Amino acid sequence: MTFRAKHLLGIEPLHPTEITTLLDLADSYAEHNRRGVAHRDVLAGLTQINMFFENSTRTQASFELAGKRLGADVMNMGMQASSIKKGETLIDTALTLNAMRPDLLVVRHPHSGAVDLLAQKVNCAVLNAGDGKHEHPTQALLDALTIRRAKGRLHRLSIAICGDIAHSRVARSNIMLLGKMENRIRLIAPPTLMPSGVADFGVEVFENMEEGLKDVDVVMMLRLQKERMDGGFIPSEREYFHRYGLDAAKLAHAKSDAIVMHPGPMNRGVEIDGTIADDINRSVIQEQVEMGVAVRMAAMDLLAQNMRAERKAVIV
């Protein structure tokens, strides 16, 4: 298997073969998880620290569960009560943590580039659990695994990403990953929610849902990122749902076997109709959550292997 990365900070540095390596391992972990097979020797003796400067349910829980299933000693730091609130800088926090000699550091931060800065200051593997509007690599990887398992492949598919693309790190990471794997990507959003420079992304751009969804294999809906908005980007949630919310009428324009995805948390009746989200024949939203644990297990396994090899080389 080929995976040379020291950290998992984003999708951009990864080669397609590294993506495939990680997804193959995650696929095996997904099957083992379903059978209740434990792998507590993989990260045995290693310490994993989860630092979430933003609220999280799925990502933090799945990273914690992934680490524990692999046998790591997992510590969740309550950043709301940390010394950051007392004025400590991010670099000083990193140096303090580094002195504790962790092996794996999982970080979510509201500022783009903060996780990369931390990675430069610590002597352990760092995993980006989302930084500002920049990247969310493990979300893109779990989305990719979900698509591959549902469609039998992860190349030459037509994939629509719909909603608040301008503020979404999930969209950014998915655009890069799906592009690397030779898929046709369509972005659907009102102009106010489309990122600047979108013409350079190598994607097709649509303002109309019906046109954008025509004959696609995958429909990926995004949440309105209200916490990152400064000003009015939509006239109202009711109008937004009318034009851009996924319902049965709009989904009918996609292929009859198209799958529906959403990274969560969902705003039902805003970006997606509840009946679509719960449709077991079309929605793979719960599968995305399941694959999140498997992907994070694979990512930490591969990074730990590289870290151990590097430490062994230094000792020799």
N, C-alpha and C positions, 0 to 999 in steps of 0.2 A: 504494500500500500504506500501511496505517496501523500505525505502531509508534512511540510517542513516548517510551518508557522510556529513562532515562539509565543505569540499572542493571537487572540481573535478579536481584533479591533474593528474590522469591517469586511465587507465582501470584496471591495475593490482590489486588495492585494492578492486575493486567492486565484489560483489557476483552476480551470475547469476540472483537471484531474484531482486537485485537492478537494474540490466541492464533491466530486463523485466518491472519493475515498471516505469523506465524512458521512455522506448520505448512505453509503453501503454499510458502514459500521452502525449508524443510527437505525437502519432498517433491521439489522440483526438484534439490536437492543429492544426495538419495538416488539419483535416477536417473543423475545425472552421475557419482557415485562408482562405480556399477555399470559404467558405460561407460569408466571411467578418465579422465574429463575433469578436467583441472587448472584451478584458479582461483587461481593464485598471485599475481594482481594485486590481489585483494580486500583483503587485509590487508598488502600489501607496504609496508615501511617502518615498521610498527607492532610494538611489543614486547608480548608476552604473558607474564605471570609466573603460574605455577601454584604456589599455596601450600596444601599439604595437611597439616593438623595431625592428621588421622586417616588410617589406612591406606586405600588404595583401589586397585583394579585397573582396573575398567571405566571409571569416571568420569574418573580421571586420564589413563588411556591415550587415551580418546576425545577429551578436551579437547586433549591434546597433538597428536594426529593431526589434529583439526579445524583447529587453528591452523596447522600446517605445510602442510596442503592448501590453505589460503587465503593462504599466503605470509608469515605472521607470523614474527618472531624469537621463538622460544619458549624460556623458561627455567623449569626445574623446580627449586624451592627445597626442599632437604632439611630439613624443619622439625625432624626429630629431632636434627639437628646444628646448629640455628640458635641465635641469641642468646637466644631464648625460654627455652632450657634453662639459660641463665646468669642468668636473672632479669629479662630485658627484658620490658616490658609490651607488650601487643598494640598499644596506641596508638603507642608508640615504634617498634615494628616497622613500623607503617603509615607513620609519618612518614619513616622511613629509606627505605622503598620509594618513597614519593612523591618523594623527592629524586632518585631514579634516573629519574623521569619515564616510567613505564610507560604503556601505552595501555589494556591489558586486564589485569585482575587476577582470577584464578579462585581461590576460597577454599573450603576445607572445614575446618570447625572443630567441636569436640565440644560447644561451648556455644551454646545458642540466642541469637540476637541479635548474636553476635560479628561476623558478616559485615556486618550493617547498620551496626555501629559503625565498622568499617573503611571502609565506603563514605562515611561522613561526614568522613573524615580525608584522603582521597586525591582527586587531580584526574584520575581516569581512570574508565573503565567497570568496574564490579565485577559478577562473576557468582557467585552462590551455588551451590557444589557440594555443599551439605548442611551445615546448622548444627544440631547437637544433635537434639532431637526436634521442631524447628520446621518447616523446609521443605527440599525438594529439588526445585526448580522444573524443572530440565532433565530429571529422571527422569520427572516427570509429563507433560512435553511429548513426550518420546520414546514414552511409553506411549500418549499420545493419538494420535500419528502412526501408531504400530503398529496401534492399533484402527481408525483411519480407513482405512488401506490394506487391512486384512483384511476390514472390514465395509462399506466404501464410504461410510460416514458416521460422524459423531461426535455424534449427537444422538438422543434418544429410544431409547436402548439400555438394557437391564437389565444392570447390572454389579455383580458380587459381589467385594468385597475381603475376603480371609479371612486370619486369623492374628493376629499380634502387632500390633494396630492402636494400642494404647496407647503404644508406644515408637517408632512408625514415622513418620518425616518423609515418607517416600514416600506413605504412606496419607493423611497430612494434605494434601499438595499435590495428590494425585489427587482427593480428595474435593472440594476447591475447584474444580479445573479441570473435572472431569466434571460437577459441579453447575452451573457457569457455562454449560456446553454442553447443558443440559437433559436430562441422563440420569437414570435411576432407579438410585440407588446403594443397595446392600445391604452391611452390615457383618456379618461372621460371625466370632465369637470367643468364647472362654470369658469370663465376667464379669471375671476377673482381668486379662485382656488387652484389655479394652474401655476407652477413655478416659473420664474423668469429663466430664460435660456433653454426652454423645453425643446426647442428645435434642434439643440445639440445632443439630445438624449438618445437619438436613434430609435424613436418611437413614432407612432401615429397619434395624432391629437384630435379629439372630438369634443364638441360642446353638447351634442345631442345623444342621449342614452340609446335610443332606438337604433340610430346609425352605428354607434360605437359597439354595440353588443351583437351586431349582425354576424351570425355564424361563428361566434367565439367558442372555445372549448372550456375556458375557465373565466368565471366572473369573481373578481376580488373586490369586495366593498371595503371602504375605509371610514373610520369615525371622524366626525367633525372635531378637530383639535381646538376646542374653544379656549383651552388654557394657553395656547400659543398665538391666539389671535389678538390683534390690537386694532380694534375698529370693526365696522360692519362689513362682513364678507358675503352674507346672504340676506335677502329681504326678510325672510322668516323661515322657521323650521317647517312650517306647513307648506310653504311654496317650494322649499328645497326638496321635500319628500315628493311633491307632485312632479317635479322635473327630474330629480336625480336619485330618488329613493328606489330601491329595487323591489318591484312587485311582480306579480304573475304576468301582467301585460308586457312589461319591459323584458322580463326574462324569456318570454316567448320568442324574442328575436335571436336569442343565442341558439346554439345547437341543442337538439332535444336531449342529449346526454351531458350537457354542460354542467359542471359542478360550481357550487356557490361557496365562497370563502369569506371570512371576516376575522381579523386579528384580535378583536375584542378590546375593551368592552363594547358591547353593542348598544346603540341608541335605537331601540325598536320604534318604528313609525317615523324615523328621521332619515336614516340612510338605508334601512332595510325593513321590509314588512315581516312581522313576526311569523306568519305562516310559511314564508320562504325560509327563514332562518331555522325553522323546526322541521322542514321537509326532509325526511330521512332518505329520500330518493335523490335529492339534489344537493342538500347542504352537507359539507364536510367540516363544519365549524368545530364540532366536538372532536373529530379526528385530529384537527390542528392542535388542540390542547394536548391530546395524547402524544402526538409526535414531538411536541415541545420537550417533554421529559427525555425521550429517546435521543433527540438531537443534542441536547445539553449534556447527556451522558457521553455521547460520542465525542463531542468537542473537548470536554475535560479529560477524557481518556487519551486522546491524541496529543493534547498539549502536555499532559503529564508524562507521556512517553518521551516526548522531545526534551522536556525539562530534565528528566532522569538521565537521558543519554548525555546531555550537555554537562550535567554535574559530574557524571562518571568520567567524562573526558577531562574535566578540570582536575579531578583527583589523580587520574593516571598521569 
